[in-house]
Amino acid sequence: MLVFRFYALSLIKRAGNGKRSIYLLLVFLVLPVFLLGCYLYNDHARIGQFQEMDRHRDTERRDADGRLGQSDALKHNTRLPFQTDAGREDEKTYPVPLQSCDVFTGKWVFDDVTHPLYKEDECGFLSKWVTCTRNGRPDSTYQKWRWQPRDCSLPRFEGKPLLEKLRGKKLMFIGDSIHYNQWQSMVCMLQTILPMRKRSLRYTAQMTALYIEEYNATIAFYWAPFLVESNADPPDKRDGKVEPAIMMESISNHGKNWKDSDYLVFNTYIWWTKHSTIKVLRRRGSFGEGSEEYEEIDMYMTYEKVLRTWAMWLEENIDPSRTSIFFSSMSPTHLSSSDWNINGGTRCEKETEPVLHTTRTLDVGTNRRMFEIAENVTKSTKLPIKFLNITRLSEYRKDGHTSFYGSPRGKLVSPEQTSDPATFADCLHWCLPGLPDTWNELLSVYILHKI
């Protein structure tokens, strides 16, 4: 560059001191600066191009590995994918939006990062008959399975939005001990964000309710195993030892306790399955009033009649603009290991993982006719009732029962009794944390997203 300028100055001297010398001076001084600027610009552009290519390769590598970091996720407004024991899963693009997705068809995925949703020893609402780990169950993998719908992805459960939705409202589970199982699950899922000093439990003969002062919200369970009045309603008659009898058209004594709820979640199943017929009180009134004469009526006929009595009561007493109504389908039992092609046990007592081949039909003895009756009645009502089809996804969970690790009779199973699983393995109720948490995840999706 110095040589070039020396050469330019010598030319100007030979050209003299006129205007021509001024023009030459401008040309030979400005032109080198312009050429230098062009060179630097091209060099910077070339470096930037390589940097952009590097960034693109890094992005492709992160996407391929499924390792999009949290800071990048926040920067790009990307939801972090679920994690499993093998690390984070690739984010999957599902073809169906949540609002039109069948969330009850899918598979179980092992996920020890997001599940369990709470810890057994940190929830004070669990009764002894569901705390399987505390009661000696040696494995804990039953707590770590996440339900993955086939065509969409469930939002990760968060208690805060659900509590906000329940502010000033009442959510009530109505039914049998399976629904009490689910009530315990729900309050445990929320208890980690509940203020300790501003919550209280309230009891009546039929109802257990958690009141949350800060949100003015109530989450309640109401005992009504047949929905209508029955001889199993009193607290001292709930052990299943009394042969059940019902009043087929008497529901108002129970129903008056449901009217002020904003979310009603019903179930009725297991108490019906003991016999092919059921005793029905002939007279009107209530149990304990006057003579008690019964007639035995076909169980299916009675089940449908009771559900239609229930549906009629809802139509006459519930305002659908205020109250959302749900009906949970049958919670299955696992009473014979041969149902899932395992011959090493008698019932569910040796099971440690779900049935993972969810494409095949599994028959574990669930009463399909009762399922169809319940589905048909809920669909034929004038009120919108959401049928929560938890049956099939629960049938795969042969590993989730309390088995020898509950206390349905008030005390734990003895070592001697474990040799008789046909009598002492409880393959009806569920350990917590466990399967009922998934039922509540699905319920919360309906409450929050109105799908």
C-alpha positions as CSV (number, residue, x, y, z in Angstrom):
1,M,0.0,0.0,0.0
2,L,2.9,2.4,0.8
3,V,4.5,1.6,-2.6
4,F,1.2,2.4,-4.3
5,R,0.9,5.8,-2.5
6,F,4.6,6.7,-3.3
7,Y,3.9,5.9,-7.0
8,A,0.8,8.1,-7.0
9,L,2.6,11.1,-5.5
10,S,5.4,10.9,-8.1
11,L,2.7,11.0,-10.9
12,I,1.2,14.1,-9.3
13,K,4.5,15.9,-9.2
14,R,5.0,15.2,-12.9
15,A,1.5,16.4,-13.7
16,G,2.1,19.9,-12.2
17,N,0.0,21.9,-9.8
18,G,-3.2,22.4,-11.8
19,K,-6.7,21.0,-11.4
20,R,-5.5,17.8,-13.1
21,S,-3.1,17.2,-10.2
22,I,-6.0,17.6,-7.7
23,Y,-8.1,15.0,-9.5
24,L,-5.3,12.6,-9.7
25,L,-4.7,13.0,-6.0
26,L,-8.3,12.2,-5.2
27,V,-8.3,9.2,-7.4
28,F,-5.1,7.7,-6.1
29,L,-5.9,8.3,-2.4
30,V,-9.7,7.4,-2.3
31,L,-9.5,4.4,-4.7
32,P,-7.2,2.3,-2.4
33,V,-9.5,2.9,0.6
34,F,-12.6,1.8,-1.4
35,L,-10.8,-1.4,-2.6
36,L,-9.7,-2.2,1.0
37,G,-13.3,-1.8,2.3
38,C,-14.6,-4.1,-0.4
39,Y,-12.1,-6.8,0.6
40,L,-12.9,-6.6,4.3
41,Y,-16.7,-6.7,3.6
42,N,-16.4,-9.8,1.5
43,D,-14.2,-11.5,4.0
44,H,-16.7,-10.7,6.9
45,A,-19.6,-12.1,4.8
46,R,-17.7,-15.3,4.1
47,I,-16.9,-15.8,7.8
48,G,-20.6,-15.1,8.8
49,Q,-21.7,-17.7,6.2
50,F,-19.5,-20.3,7.8
51,Q,-20.7,-19.4,11.3
52,E,-24.3,-19.7,10.1
53,M,-23.6,-23.1,8.6
54,D,-22.0,-24.2,12.0
55,R,-25.1,-23.0,13.9
56,H,-27.3,-24.9,11.5
57,R,-25.3,-28.1,11.9
58,D,-25.4,-27.6,15.7
59,T,-29.2,-27.2,15.6
60,E,-29.6,-30.3,13.5
61,R,-27.3,-32.3,15.9
62,R,-29.4,-31.2,18.9
63,D,-32.6,-32.1,17.2
64,A,-31.3,-35.5,16.2
65,D,-30.1,-36.3,19.7
66,G,-33.3,-35.0,21.3
67,R,-31.2,-32.8,23.6
68,L,-32.7,-29.3,23.3
69,G,-31.6,-27.5,26.4
70,Q,-34.0,-25.6,28.7
71,S,-32.6,-22.2,27.8
72,D,-33.0,-22.9,24.1
73,A,-36.5,-24.2,24.8
74,L,-37.4,-21.0,26.5
75,K,-35.8,-18.9,23.8
76,H,-37.7,-20.6,21.0
77,N,-40.9,-21.1,23.1
78,T,-40.5,-24.9,22.7
79,R,-42.1,-27.3,25.3
80,L,-39.5,-29.7,26.7
81,P,-40.3,-33.3,25.8
82,F,-41.0,-35.9,28.4
83,Q,-37.9,-37.7,29.9
84,T,-37.6,-41.4,30.4
85,D,-35.0,-43.7,31.9
86,A,-33.1,-43.5,28.6
87,G,-33.0,-39.7,28.7
88,R,-35.3,-37.2,26.9
89,E,-37.6,-38.5,24.2
90,D,-37.7,-36.8,20.9
91,E,-40.5,-34.3,20.7
92,K,-43.1,-35.9,18.6
93,T,-45.5,-34.0,16.3
94,Y,-48.9,-35.6,16.8
95,P,-51.5,-35.4,14.0
96,V,-54.5,-34.8,16.3
97,P,-55.0,-31.7,18.5
98,L,-55.9,-32.3,22.1
99,Q,-59.5,-31.2,21.7
100,S,-60.3,-33.9,19.2
101,C,-57.9,-36.6,20.5
102,D,-59.0,-40.0,22.0
103,V,-56.8,-39.7,25.1
104,F,-57.9,-43.1,26.3
105,T,-56.1,-45.0,23.5
106,G,-52.4,-45.3,23.7
107,K,-49.6,-47.0,25.6
108,W,-47.7,-47.0,28.9
109,V,-44.2,-45.4,28.8
110,F,-41.7,-45.8,31.6
111,D,-40.9,-42.3,32.9
112,D,-38.8,-42.0,36.1
113,V,-38.3,-38.2,35.6
114,T,-41.8,-36.8,35.6
115,H,-43.4,-39.7,37.6
116,P,-44.4,-40.2,40.3
117,L,-46.2,-36.9,40.7
118,Y,-45.7,-36.9,44.4
119,K,-43.9,-39.0,47.0
120,E,-45.8,-41.5,49.2
121,D,-44.1,-40.5,52.4
122,E,-44.8,-36.7,51.8
123,C,-48.6,-37.0,51.5
124,G,-50.5,-37.1,54.7
125,F,-53.8,-37.9,53.0
126,L,-53.0,-41.5,52.2
127,S,-54.6,-44.2,54.2
128,K,-52.6,-47.3,55.2
129,W,-54.3,-49.5,52.7
130,V,-52.7,-47.8,49.7
131,T,-49.2,-47.0,50.9
132,C,-47.6,-50.1,49.4
133,T,-44.0,-49.0,49.7
134,R,-44.4,-48.2,53.4
135,N,-46.2,-51.6,53.8
136,G,-43.2,-53.4,52.5
137,R,-43.6,-53.7,48.7
138,P,-40.0,-54.2,47.5
139,D,-40.3,-52.6,44.0
140,S,-41.4,-49.1,43.1
141,T,-41.5,-49.1,39.3
142,Y,-45.3,-49.2,39.4
143,Q,-45.1,-45.5,40.4
144,K,-43.2,-44.5,37.2
145,W,-45.4,-45.2,34.3
146,R,-46.8,-42.4,32.2
147,W,-49.8,-42.8,29.9
148,Q,-49.1,-41.7,26.3
149,P,-52.1,-41.3,24.0
150,R,-51.5,-42.6,20.5
151,D,-52.5,-39.5,18.5
152,C,-51.7,-36.6,20.8
153,S,-49.6,-35.6,23.8
154,L,-51.0,-34.8,27.2
155,P,-49.9,-31.6,28.9
156,R,-47.7,-32.2,31.9
157,F,-49.7,-32.1,35.1
158,E,-49.4,-28.9,37.1
159,G,-51.4,-28.4,40.3
160,K,-51.5,-24.6,40.2
161,P,-53.6,-24.1,37.1
162,L,-56.0,-26.8,38.3
163,L,-56.4,-25.1,41.7
164,E,-57.0,-21.8,40.0
165,K,-59.7,-23.5,38.0
166,L,-61.2,-24.8,41.2
167,R,-61.1,-21.4,42.9
168,G,-64.5,-20.8,44.6
169,K,-65.7,-24.3,43.4
170,K,-66.3,-27.8,44.5
171,L,-65.1,-31.0,42.9
172,M,-66.8,-34.2,44.2
173,F,-66.1,-37.8,43.6
174,I,-69.1,-40.0,44.1
175,G,-69.1,-43.8,44.3
176,D,-67.2,-46.7,45.9
177,S,-63.8,-47.3,47.5
178,I,-62.2,-47.1,44.0
179,H,-63.4,-43.5,43.9
180,Y,-62.0,-42.9,47.4
181,N,-58.7,-44.2,46.0
182,Q,-59.0,-41.6,43.3
183,W,-59.9,-38.8,45.8
184,Q,-56.8,-39.6,47.8
185,S,-54.7,-39.4,44.6
186,M,-56.1,-36.0,43.7
187,V,-55.5,-34.3,47.0
188,C,-52.0,-35.8,47.0
189,M,-51.3,-34.4,43.5
190,L,-52.3,-31.0,44.8
191,Q,-51.0,-31.1,48.4
192,T,-47.4,-30.0,47.5
193,I,-48.7,-26.5,46.7
194,L,-51.4,-26.3,49.4
195,P,-50.7,-23.9,52.3
196,M,-50.3,-26.2,55.4
197,R,-52.3,-23.9,57.7
198,K,-55.1,-23.1,55.4
199,R,-56.5,-26.5,54.6
200,S,-58.8,-28.7,56.6
201,L,-60.6,-32.0,56.4
202,R,-64.3,-32.3,57.1
203,Y,-66.1,-35.5,57.7
204,T,-69.7,-36.7,57.7
205,A,-71.1,-40.3,57.7
206,Q,-71.1,-40.3,53.8
207,M,-68.5,-37.6,52.9
208,T,-64.9,-36.7,53.3
209,A,-64.0,-33.2,52.1
210,L,-60.7,-31.2,51.9
211,Y,-61.4,-27.5,52.1
212,I,-58.7,-25.2,50.8
213,E,-59.1,-21.7,52.4
214,E,-56.8,-19.7,50.1
215,Y,-58.8,-20.9,47.0
216,N,-62.2,-21.3,48.7
217,A,-62.2,-24.7,47.0
218,T,-63.5,-28.1,48.1
219,I,-62.4,-31.5,46.9
220,A,-64.8,-34.1,48.3
221,F,-65.5,-37.8,48.2
222,Y,-69.1,-39.0,48.8
223,W,-69.7,-42.7,49.5
224,A,-72.6,-44.1,47.4
225,P,-71.4,-47.5,45.9
226,F,-74.7,-48.0,44.1
227,L,-75.5,-44.3,43.6
228,V,-79.0,-45.0,44.9
229,E,-79.7,-45.9,48.5
230,S,-78.4,-49.2,49.7
231,N,-77.7,-51.2,52.9
232,A,-74.0,-50.6,52.2
233,D,-74.2,-46.9,52.8
234,P,-73.7,-46.9,56.6
235,P,-70.0,-46.7,57.7
236,D,-70.2,-50.0,59.5
237,K,-71.6,-51.9,56.5
238,R,-68.8,-51.1,54.0
239,D,-66.6,-54.1,54.4
240,G,-68.4,-56.2,51.8
241,K,-69.6,-58.8,54.2
242,V,-73.3,-57.9,54.0
243,E,-75.2,-59.1,51.0
244,P,-76.0,-55.9,49.1
245,A,-79.6,-54.7,48.7
246,I,-80.7,-51.4,47.1
247,M,-83.7,-49.1,46.7
248,M,-83.8,-48.9,42.9
249,E,-85.5,-45.5,42.6
250,S,-84.4,-43.8,45.8
251,I,-81.6,-41.3,45.1
252,S,-82.7,-37.9,46.4
253,N,-81.3,-38.5,50.0
254,H,-77.9,-38.8,48.4
255,G,-78.5,-36.3,45.6
256,K,-79.2,-33.4,47.9
257,N,-75.5,-33.5,48.9
258,W,-74.4,-33.2,45.3
259,K,-76.4,-30.2,44.1
260,D,-73.9,-27.5,45.1
261,S,-70.9,-29.1,43.2
262,D,-69.3,-27.6,40.1
263,Y,-67.7,-30.9,39.0
264,L,-69.3,-34.2,39.7
265,V,-67.4,-37.4,39.0
266,F,-69.4,-40.7,39.4
267,N,-68.6,-44.4,39.4
268,T,-70.5,-47.5,40.3
269,Y,-69.4,-51.0,39.4
270,I,-67.6,-53.4,41.7
271,W,-70.4,-53.9,44.2
272,W,-72.7,-55.0,41.4
273,T,-70.5,-57.9,40.4
274,K,-70.9,-60.2,43.3
275,H,-74.0,-62.0,42.1
276,S,-76.1,-62.4,38.9
277,T,-79.1,-60.9,40.8
278,I,-79.4,-58.2,43.3
279,K,-81.9,-57.7,46.2
280,V,-84.2,-54.8,45.7
281,L,-86.3,-53.4,48.5
282,R,-90.0,-53.6,47.6
283,R,-91.4,-50.6,49.5
284,R,-90.5,-46.9,49.2
285,G,-88.7,-45.1,52.0
286,S,-85.3,-45.8,53.5
287,F,-83.5,-48.7,55.0
288,G,-84.4,-49.3,58.6
289,E,-87.9,-47.9,58.2
290,G,-90.5,-50.6,58.6
291,S,-90.4,-54.2,57.3
292,E,-87.7,-55.0,54.7
293,E,-89.0,-57.3,52.1
294,Y,-86.9,-57.9,49.0
295,E,-87.2,-59.4,45.5
296,E,-84.2,-60.6,43.6
297,I,-83.9,-59.0,40.1
298,D,-81.5,-59.6,37.3
299,M,-78.3,-57.6,37.9
300,Y,-78.1,-56.1,34.4
301,M,-81.8,-55.0,34.4
302,T,-81.3,-53.4,37.8
303,Y,-78.0,-51.7,36.8
304,E,-79.6,-50.0,33.9
305,K,-82.7,-49.0,35.9
306,V,-80.5,-47.4,38.6
307,L,-78.4,-45.5,36.0
308,R,-81.6,-44.2,34.4
309,T,-82.9,-43.1,37.8
310,W,-79.5,-41.3,38.3
311,A,-79.7,-39.7,34.9
312,M,-83.2,-38.5,35.5
313,W,-82.2,-37.0,38.8
314,L,-79.4,-35.1,37.1
315,E,-81.7,-33.7,34.4
316,E,-84.1,-32.5,37.1
317,N,-81.6,-31.0,39.5
318,I,-78.3,-30.0,37.9
319,D,-77.7,-26.9,35.8
320,P,-75.3,-27.8,33.0
321,S,-74.2,-24.2,32.6
322,R,-72.7,-24.4,36.1
323,T,-71.9,-28.0,36.7
324,S,-69.7,-30.4,34.6
325,I,-70.6,-34.1,34.9
326,F,-68.3,-37.1,34.4
327,F,-68.9,-40.8,34.7
328,S,-65.8,-43.1,35.1
329,S,-66.0,-46.5,33.5
330,M,-65.1,-49.7,35.2
331,S,-61.9,-50.1,37.2
332,P,-60.7,-53.6,36.3
333,T,-59.6,-56.4,38.6
334,H,-56.7,-58.8,37.9
335,L,-57.8,-62.1,39.5
336,S,-56.1,-64.7,37.3
337,S,-52.6,-64.4,35.9
338,S,-53.5,-66.7,33.0
339,D,-55.5,-63.8,31.6
340,W,-52.2,-62.1,30.5
341,N,-50.5,-65.4,29.8
342,I,-48.4,-65.6,32.9
343,N,-48.6,-68.8,34.8
344,G,-46.1,-68.1,37.6
345,G,-48.6,-66.5,40.0
346,T,-52.2,-66.9,41.0
347,R,-53.5,-63.4,40.8
348,C,-51.6,-60.1,40.6
349,E,-49.2,-60.7,43.5
350,K,-46.0,-61.2,41.4
351,E,-46.6,-58.5,38.8
352,T,-44.0,-55.7,38.5
353,E,-44.8,-54.1,35.1
354,P,-47.8,-53.4,32.9
355,V,-48.8,-55.3,29.8
356,L,-46.9,-53.4,27.2
357,H,-48.3,-54.9,24.0
358,T,-51.4,-52.6,24.0
359,T,-52.5,-53.5,20.5
360,R,-53.9,-56.8,21.5
361,T,-57.3,-57.2,23.3
362,L,-56.9,-58.1,26.9
363,D,-59.6,-59.9,28.8
364,V,-59.2,-59.7,32.5
365,G,-62.8,-60.4,33.3
366,T,-64.2,-56.8,33.1
367,N,-68.0,-57.0,32.6
368,R,-68.4,-55.6,29.0
369,R,-72.1,-55.7,29.2
370,M,-72.2,-53.4,32.1
371,F,-69.7,-51.2,30.3
372,E,-72.0,-50.9,27.4
373,I,-75.0,-50.1,29.6
374,A,-73.2,-47.3,31.3
375,E,-71.9,-45.9,28.1
376,N,-75.3,-46.0,26.4
377,V,-77.1,-44.4,29.4
378,T,-74.6,-41.5,29.6
379,K,-74.9,-40.8,25.9
380,S,-78.7,-40.8,25.9
381,T,-79.2,-38.2,28.6
382,K,-80.4,-34.7,27.9
383,L,-77.4,-33.3,29.9
384,P,-73.9,-33.5,28.6
385,I,-72.1,-36.3,30.6
386,K,-68.5,-37.1,29.7
387,F,-67.8,-40.8,29.8
388,L,-64.2,-41.3,31.1
389,N,-63.2,-44.6,29.5
390,I,-60.4,-45.6,32.0
391,T,-61.1,-49.3,31.6
392,R,-58.8,-50.4,28.8
393,L,-55.8,-48.4,29.9
394,S,-56.2,-49.7,33.4
395,E,-56.5,-53.3,32.3
396,Y,-52.9,-53.2,31.2
397,R,-51.8,-52.2,34.8
398,K,-51.7,-55.7,36.4
399,D,-48.7,-54.4,38.4
400,G,-50.5,-51.5,40.1
401,H,-52.7,-53.3,42.8
402,T,-52.1,-53.3,46.5
403,S,-51.8,-57.1,46.5
404,F,-50.2,-58.1,49.8
405,Y,-49.1,-54.6,50.6
406,G,-52.4,-53.0,51.5
407,S,-54.5,-53.3,54.7
408,P,-58.1,-53.7,53.6
409,R,-59.0,-55.4,56.9
410,G,-57.2,-52.9,59.0
411,K,-53.9,-54.8,59.3
412,L,-51.2,-55.9,57.0
413,V,-51.1,-59.4,55.5
414,S,-49.0,-61.8,57.5
415,P,-46.1,-63.8,56.0
416,E,-48.2,-67.0,56.4
417,Q,-51.1,-65.4,54.5
418,T,-49.0,-64.6,51.5
419,S,-49.0,-68.3,50.7
420,D,-52.7,-67.9,49.9
421,P,-52.9,-65.1,47.3
422,A,-56.4,-66.2,46.1
423,T,-57.7,-65.1,49.5
424,F,-55.3,-62.4,50.6
425,A,-53.9,-60.6,47.5
426,D,-56.0,-57.5,46.9
427,C,-56.1,-57.2,43.1
428,L,-59.0,-54.7,43.2
429,H,-57.6,-51.5,44.8
430,W,-54.5,-49.6,43.7
431,C,-51.3,-48.5,45.3
432,L,-50.6,-44.8,45.6
433,P,-48.7,-43.1,43.9
434,G,-49.9,-45.2,41.0
435,L,-52.6,-45.7,38.4
436,P,-55.3,-43.4,39.9
437,D,-52.9,-40.5,39.4
438,T,-53.3,-41.1,35.6
439,W,-57.1,-41.1,35.9
440,N,-56.7,-37.6,37.6
441,E,-54.3,-36.4,35.0
442,L,-56.9,-37.2,32.3
443,L,-59.7,-35.7,34.4
444,S,-57.7,-32.5,34.9
445,V,-57.2,-32.2,31.1
446,Y,-61.0,-32.2,30.7
447,I,-61.5,-29.7,33.4
448,L,-58.8,-27.3,32.2
449,H,-59.1,-27.7,28.5
450,K,-62.8,-28.7,28.2
451,I,-62.0,-31.3,25.6
